[in-house]
């Protein structure tokens, strides 16, 4: 299903089998989006993203959306996620540092946004917001959760604008120097 978007881009859904076809472009978008400050993610992080992308595509509830330039050539951005469950690295890292009530409120029946990235030259054109909305539109889980750098970024501005709440600030993942925000969005009532 294809939806025409502003700025001569289309938001399309990529099914798990298609992720392999678009992998190189997704890696390139990721590299460009997260290399500049304040992210400053090095090539080791990019290679880790590449190595986990297909594994993530096999997870339950996987959804991926991409912004393609007019005419279908090239990706301007992408976003993906899946159902957040015990046994997954991110889920386990986060819930082990939160109290039981917070875990119950936000992480039982949750969809996890894993990545949302837009090429720097395409940022500020509404592409990230359209990717976000299309990614979450059909999700049936009660909440959505994510982590984002604990800094004033375009991504944080987008999440605030769309009603995301901070669950935990100054959050540290093992082996990662920068603090993160853990955020949640209520998608439906219990």
N, C-alpha and C positions, 0 to 999 in steps of 0.2 A: 504494500500500500504506500503510495507516494502523496505527500501533501506539498503543494507549492508554497514556498516561503518568500518573504521579502528579500531584497538584496540579491536577487537572482540565484538563490540557493534552494535546494530541495531537501526536506528532511525525510529520510528513508529508514526503514527498519532493516537491520542486517540480522538474518537468522544465523544460528551457530555455524552452519556449513559455509556461510558466506564470509565469516570472520577471517578464515584462512586466506581467501582471495584479497581481502582488504587489509591484511595484517601490516604490510610494509607501510602503507599510507597512514594507518593508525599510529604506528610507531613513530613515523615522521612528525605527525601532529603532536603527539605526546612530547617528543624531544623539543620541538619548537615552543610549545606552550609552557613547559616546565623548566627550561634551561635558564631563562632570565631571572634576575632578582624579583621577588624575594625567595623564589623556589630554589634556584641554583642546583637543580638535580643533574648529576653527572651521568656519564655514559654507562656506569655500572647500574644505576637505577633504571635507565632506559632498557638495558639488556634484561634486567629482572622483569620489567613490564612485558617485554616481548615473550619471555619464557613462561609467564603465567597467563597470558591472554587466552590461549586455546584451552588451557585447563579451566579457566573461569567460564568459557563458553559452554563447557559441559556440565555446569552446575544447574541445579534445579531452579526453575523460574528465570533463567538467563534472558535478558532483553538487551539489545544493542540498537542504538539509533545513530545515524550519521548525517551530517550536512554535506551535500555534494554541490559543487559549482554547477551553474547552468550548463546544460548539455551533458551532465553526468560525469564530467572528468574532474578528478581530484576531490579530496576531502578537505573541507574547511574546519571540521570539528567532528567529535563523536562523544557519546556517553554510553555507559553500560552499567549493569548491575544484575543482581540475582537475589534470591531469598537468603537472608542472613540466618545461619544455623550454627549450633554448637559443632565444634570440630573444624570449623574454618578459622584460619589464622587470625584475620582481622576481628571476627566476632569474639574469639577466645581472648585476644589481647585486650579488647575493650571491656567486656563484661567482668573480667577478673579484677578490674580496678574500680568497679561501680558497686553501689549497694544493691541489695536484692529488690527493693521497691523500684529503683530506677531501671533495673534490668527487666522487671516484669512490665513496667509501663512502656518501655521503648523497644525492647529486643525480642519480645515474644510476638510472633507474627509480624516480622519486619522485612522490608525490602531494602537491600543495601545498595546505594549508589557507590560503585567502586571507582569509576573515573568519569570525569566530564572535562573535556579539553577542546579548546578552540585555538587555531593558529593566531599568533599575536596580531598580524595585520588584518585579521577578520574580527577581532574583538571589538566590542562596543557597537555592534550592528544588530544585536538581538538574537544572534545565532545560539549562544549559550542558553538563553531563556527558552527558546523554541525546542532545543534538544532536551532540556530539563523537563519541560511540560509533556513532550511526546513520550519520553522515557517513562514517566510516572502515570500517564493518562489511563492505561488499562490495568495498572497494578491493583491487585485485590487485597494485599496485606493491609493491616490496620495502621502501620506506621512505616516511614522510610527513615533510614539512618545513613550517616556518612561522616567522614573526617575531612577536614580541610585545614590548611596551614593557619595557625593562630596569628594572623597578620591581616592588615587591611589590603585585600586583593579584590579583583573584579569578581572572582568566584564567591567570596564571602558576601559581597554586596548583592549578588544575584540571589544567594540563598536567603539572606535577610528579607529582600524584597518579596520573596515568595513564601514567607511565613515560617521559615525554619527557626527552631529554638536551640540555644546552646544547652546541651546536656552536661558537658564537662569542658572546662577551659584549661589551658596549660597542660594538656594531656601528652604524656611521653610514651611513644612506642619503643620497645627494646631495640637498641642499635640505631636509633634515629636521633639526631642532635636537636632538631627544631621541635618546639611544642605545637600541638595541634588542637583544634576544637573538635569535639564530638557533637554532632547536631542531629536533631530529629524533627520530623514533620508528621503531623497526624493526617492520615489519609482517609480514615473513616472511624466512626464511633465503635466502641465495643459492642 
